[in-house]
Amino acid sequence: MSDTRIEDERRRLRDRYLAPAGQRPASTARGLHHTALISSDVERTIRFYQDLLGFPLTELIENRDYPGSSHFFFDIGNSNLLAFFDFPGLDVGPYAEVLGGLHHLAISVEPARWAEIVRRLDQAGVAHEIHSDVSVYFRDPDGARVELISDPLGEMYGNEVL
């Protein structure tokens, strides 16, 4: 599809579905309770998310759906959680980005904290890419792509999106 046709399609969708901020109804949702990812090593995941990124572990319980599996949670601010499952004895294979699957997880952090975490990623030898001086992309120990963005919640690269 040509660039012009793609932009025409975006314009059509915006015109049809995007109401001005003051005219949008309130969301029926209260917020994101948690996003759940897979962990192949619980302790390694805890060290990465809590010790390296600074997201405190808040709970570690048994996964009610798979005996012997853990379900554990990290505080990512504003009463939002990042959760993980491990599945001991089940070969879930390596992480893969697929159509219809998770592309990346974007988490907002304060600008000073963002710079500190980028330094930690450097020191830990975690490969990462910085974009627009506000986003850093990297992969967690199981390969899931994570973005830390220093823009405030509701903004993206200086544009209001909420």
C-alpha positions as CSV (number, residue, x, y, z in Angstrom):
1,M,0.0,0.0,0.0
2,S,1.4,3.4,-0.9
3,D,2.2,6.0,1.8
4,T,-0.6,8.2,0.5
5,R,-3.2,5.4,0.8
6,I,-1.9,4.5,4.2
7,E,-2.3,8.1,5.5
8,D,-5.7,8.3,3.8
9,E,-6.8,5.2,5.7
10,R,-5.5,6.6,9.0
11,R,-7.4,9.9,8.3
12,R,-10.6,7.9,7.5
13,L,-10.3,5.9,10.8
14,R,-9.5,9.0,12.9
15,D,-12.5,10.9,11.3
16,R,-14.9,8.0,11.9
17,Y,-13.8,6.8,15.4
18,L,-11.6,9.4,17.2
19,A,-13.8,11.9,19.2
20,P,-12.3,15.1,20.5
21,A,-11.1,14.7,24.1
22,G,-14.0,16.6,25.7
23,Q,-16.5,14.4,23.8
24,R,-15.2,11.0,24.6
25,P,-17.2,8.8,27.0
26,A,-15.4,7.7,30.1
27,S,-13.8,4.3,29.8
28,T,-15.5,1.3,31.2
29,A,-12.1,0.0,32.6
30,R,-10.5,1.1,35.8
31,G,-7.0,0.4,34.5
32,L,-4.6,-2.3,33.6
33,H,-4.6,-4.8,36.5
34,H,-1.6,-6.8,35.2
35,T,0.0,-8.0,32.1
36,A,1.3,-11.6,32.3
37,L,4.5,-12.9,30.6
38,I,6.3,-16.2,30.8
39,S,9.4,-16.7,32.9
40,S,11.8,-19.7,32.3
41,D,13.7,-18.9,35.6
42,V,11.8,-17.2,38.5
43,E,14.9,-16.0,40.4
44,R,16.6,-14.7,37.2
45,T,13.4,-12.8,36.4
46,I,13.2,-11.3,39.9
47,R,16.8,-10.2,39.7
48,F,16.2,-8.6,36.3
49,Y,12.9,-6.7,37.1
50,Q,13.5,-5.9,40.7
51,D,17.3,-5.5,41.1
52,L,18.1,-4.1,37.6
53,L,15.0,-2.2,36.6
54,G,13.8,-1.3,40.2
55,F,10.3,-2.8,40.0
56,P,9.6,-4.2,43.5
57,L,8.4,-7.8,43.7
58,T,4.9,-7.7,45.4
59,E,3.8,-11.3,45.6
60,L,4.9,-14.8,44.7
61,I,2.1,-17.4,44.8
62,E,1.2,-20.7,43.2
63,N,-0.4,-20.5,39.7
64,R,-3.9,-21.9,40.3
65,D,-4.1,-23.2,36.7
66,Y,-0.9,-25.2,36.6
67,P,0.3,-27.1,39.8
68,G,3.9,-26.4,40.6
69,S,3.9,-23.2,38.6
70,S,4.5,-19.8,40.2
71,H,2.6,-16.6,39.5
72,F,4.5,-13.5,40.7
73,F,4.0,-9.8,40.4
74,F,6.1,-6.6,40.2
75,D,4.9,-3.0,41.0
76,I,5.2,-0.8,37.9
77,G,3.6,2.2,39.5
78,N,0.1,3.7,39.6
79,S,-1.4,0.4,41.0
80,N,-0.3,-1.4,37.9
81,L,1.4,-4.8,38.0
82,L,3.6,-6.8,35.7
83,A,3.1,-10.5,36.3
84,F,4.9,-13.7,35.3
85,F,4.2,-17.4,35.2
86,D,6.7,-20.2,35.1
87,F,5.7,-23.6,33.8
88,P,8.2,-26.1,35.2
89,G,8.4,-29.3,33.2
90,L,6.5,-27.8,30.3
91,D,8.7,-26.9,27.3
92,V,7.2,-23.6,26.2
93,G,10.1,-22.8,23.9
94,P,11.9,-19.5,23.4
95,Y,10.0,-16.2,23.2
96,A,8.9,-15.3,19.7
97,E,7.2,-12.2,18.4
98,V,4.3,-13.4,16.2
99,L,1.3,-11.6,14.6
100,G,-1.4,-11.4,17.1
101,G,1.1,-11.6,20.0
102,L,2.9,-9.2,22.2
103,H,5.1,-6.8,20.3
104,H,6.5,-4.9,23.3
105,L,5.6,-3.7,26.8
106,A,6.1,0.1,27.3
107,I,6.5,1.4,30.9
108,S,6.7,5.0,31.8
109,V,9.5,6.1,34.2
110,E,10.6,9.5,35.5
111,P,13.3,11.0,33.3
112,A,16.0,10.9,36.0
113,R,15.1,7.3,36.8
114,W,15.2,6.5,33.0
115,A,18.8,7.8,32.7
116,E,19.8,5.7,35.8
117,I,18.2,2.6,34.3
118,V,20.0,3.1,31.0
119,R,23.3,3.3,32.9
120,R,22.4,0.1,34.7
121,L,21.6,-1.6,31.4
122,D,25.0,-0.5,30.1
123,Q,26.8,-1.8,33.3
124,A,24.9,-5.1,33.2
125,G,25.8,-5.6,29.5
126,V,22.1,-5.7,28.4
127,A,21.9,-4.8,24.7
128,H,19.5,-1.8,24.2
129,E,18.6,0.9,21.7
130,I,17.7,4.4,22.5
131,H,15.1,6.3,20.4
132,S,14.2,10.0,20.5
133,D,16.2,10.4,23.7
134,V,13.1,9.3,25.7
135,S,12.7,5.6,24.9
136,V,15.0,2.7,25.5
137,Y,14.2,-0.8,24.1
138,F,15.8,-4.0,25.3
139,R,14.9,-7.7,25.9
140,D,14.3,-9.3,29.2
141,P,16.1,-12.6,30.1
142,D,13.4,-14.6,28.2
143,G,13.4,-12.4,25.1
144,A,10.3,-10.3,25.7
145,R,10.8,-6.7,24.3
146,V,10.5,-4.0,26.9
147,E,10.4,-0.2,26.3
148,L,11.1,2.2,29.1
149,I,9.8,5.7,28.1
150,S,10.4,8.9,30.1
151,D,7.4,10.7,28.6
152,P,4.6,11.1,31.2
153,L,1.7,8.7,31.1
154,G,-0.8,9.8,28.4
155,E,2.0,11.3,26.2
156,M,4.1,9.8,23.4
157,Y,7.1,11.8,22.1
158,G,5.5,15.0,23.2
159,N,2.1,14.3,21.8
160,E,-1.0,13.8,24.0
161,V,-2.4,10.3,23.4
162,L,-4.8,10.3,26.3
